[in-house]
Amino acid sequence: MCGIVGIVGRGPVASRLVDALRRLEYRGYDSAGIATICEGRMDRRRAEGKLFNLEKKLDAEPLPGTIGIAHTRWATHGVPNETNAHPHFVAGVAVVHNGIIENFSELKDELLAEGAVFESQTDTEVVAHLLAKYTRQGMDHREAMLAMLNRVSGAYALVVMFEDDPDTIMAARFGPPLAIGHGRGEMFLGSDAIALSPFTNEITYLVDGDCAIMTHKGVEIIDYEGKLLKRQSQISQATAFMVDKGNHRHFMEKEIYEQPEIISHALGNYIDFAAHTVKKNDTAIDFGKVSGLAIAACGTAYLSGLIGKYWFERYARLPVEIDVASEFRYRELPLSPSQAALFISQSGETADTLASLRYCKDQGLKIGAVVNVRESTIAREADAIFPILAGPEIGVASTKAFTCQLAVLAALAIGAGRARGTVNADDEKAMVKHLAEMPRIMSRVLNDIQPEIEGLSRELSRFKDVLYLGRGTSFPLAMEGALKLKEISYIHAEGYAAGELKHGPIALIDENMPVIVIAPHDRFFEKTVSNMQEVAARGGRIIFITDEKGAAASKLPTMATIALPNVDEIIAPMIFSLPIQLLAYHTAVFMGTDVDQPRNLAKSVTVE
């Protein structure tokens, strides 16, 4: 959430800053702004809404200058409007900020008592006021920056310019990510390497407690006491990816259709296609020796973890404790160093997941990171990294990252079963063969069901509420389907275990309630059909997502039946993800919502 960019350049920077912000749109935002310094004067342009509103202002009133900072804001303190948009100016100080200053109320009261006048409702403005205060007291810019950092608390990425120093940008990180990009006579910074990919591929990642002073000559990194630090630069892989929609209407659609190819690449990192075996786990976690597994994640990543729990318990006979990270971090869960922990995050920067990781680390557990960004904080703090290799996911509603997470978790569960003696060689080969076939089957499904889904979505868009039901691994899929639909179409939707229908949700069933039932013809099928009969008896409109066997076995009347190929249980969650993704996507398109950047949502939640 929020995007930050800064450039100390050799030529005009305004258009380059806006281009970099565009690469950060996937993070979610509700306003944008830019500031530069030219001939000793600092100026800015800000706008509510999307980046094109800011671009219109810049077209009408260009901002010259070879140094500048820019920001896309996702509102936490104060409504999304131009006044609350960043950068914030106070007495020759400009600040952009991602995160939350937790003690801003006390600081603001202190500053107000000293005569400060605040223009916005944001927590960020206290940072600009503190810096202005310390410079008035005679501190130089570095001293003022360190004094401010020792006063504020919370999770933040801060970037600062001073009007009387047109050669320097300062930055600090404590929580949300910041990356420094190295150029030739130029320096860059951004919330992640994707923003900097047009400018450089040499990146230095700041860690918590770092303060960076960036000039044309390079970057100096110090701690909050002013002690010089050494941070290694690296060549970022982010520059290898082109971030565009291609021939698709939206990034989300593109990412749905990328899944067969992307998953084949991801699986190649974990399975030997020739031998039909899972590659040996050469990491710090020995699944054969751990006594249990703890999993924490947020949102869609949590739902992939729930499916992973089924697999680890069934195939590896490994007890799994799982919770959403925002609860996990505060439960004071009793853990043992004999256990291991997995943390799942597309960005690798999710604040609650990172806090849960650190709790487990303090308890002596070995840590595994299932992430899409190898250079992320969660990956860097883990003992073992299990990359999902999904590539940049721009659409806020996760699709390819979800199925890649599932593919990786499936491979890990099979490998864990082999290490624990609960999966024999024949079973391993059979399951790996199914995984290897999955990309082909996904391509077939995407080509076959798209017209039917598009027609069904038109009808689904007429309803205000939808229920999703499933059993086994289809239960987390039901929750994922409901999450996708409400995220991007804004239709209220809930996912339930089918066996819970009689324990409350059945009261909602009538002719105005579509019920989407996810039921492959597996060991749970007959019981799920019984729940469908209860829905049909009360006039519910059933959308039945099943396979060819299931479609042939059920004779119940439905609003629609989507029959997928018959597949093995190990790959069913990935295959059955496709219709629920497409159903949400086409419903949202038909309703005219902002599919890639739905309201109030952010791609990467880097504050609590």
Secondary structure, 3 states (H helix, E strand, C coil): CCEEEEEECCCCCHHHHHHHHHHCHHHCCCEEEEEEEECCEEEEEEEECCHHHHHHHHHHCCCCCCEEEEEEECCCCCCCCCCCCCCEEECCEEEEEEEEECCHHHHHHHHHHCCCCCCCCCCCHHHHHHHHHHHHCCCCHHHHHHHHHCCCCEEEEEEEEECCCCCCEEEEEECCCCEEEECCCCEEEECCHHHHCCCCCEEEECCCCEEEEEECCEEEEECCCCCEECCCCEECCHHHCCCCCCCCCCHHHHHHHHHHHHHHHHHHCCEECCCCEECCCCCCCCCCCCCCEEEEECHHHHHHHHHHHHHHHHHCCCCEEEEEHHHHCCCCCCCCCCCEEEEEECCCCCHHHHHHHHHHHHCCCEEEEEECCCCCHHHHHCCEECCCCCCCCCCCCCCHHHHHHHHHHHHHHHHHHHHHCCCCHHHHHHHHHHHHHHHHHHHHHHHHHHHHHHHHHHHHCCCCEEEEEECCCHHHHHHHHHHHHHHHHCCEEEEEEHHHHHHCHHHHCCCCCEEEEECCCCCCHHHHHHHHHHHHHCCCEEEEEEEHHHHHHCCCCCCEEEEECCCCCCCHHHHHHHHHHHHHHHHHHHHCCCCCCCCCCCCCCCCC
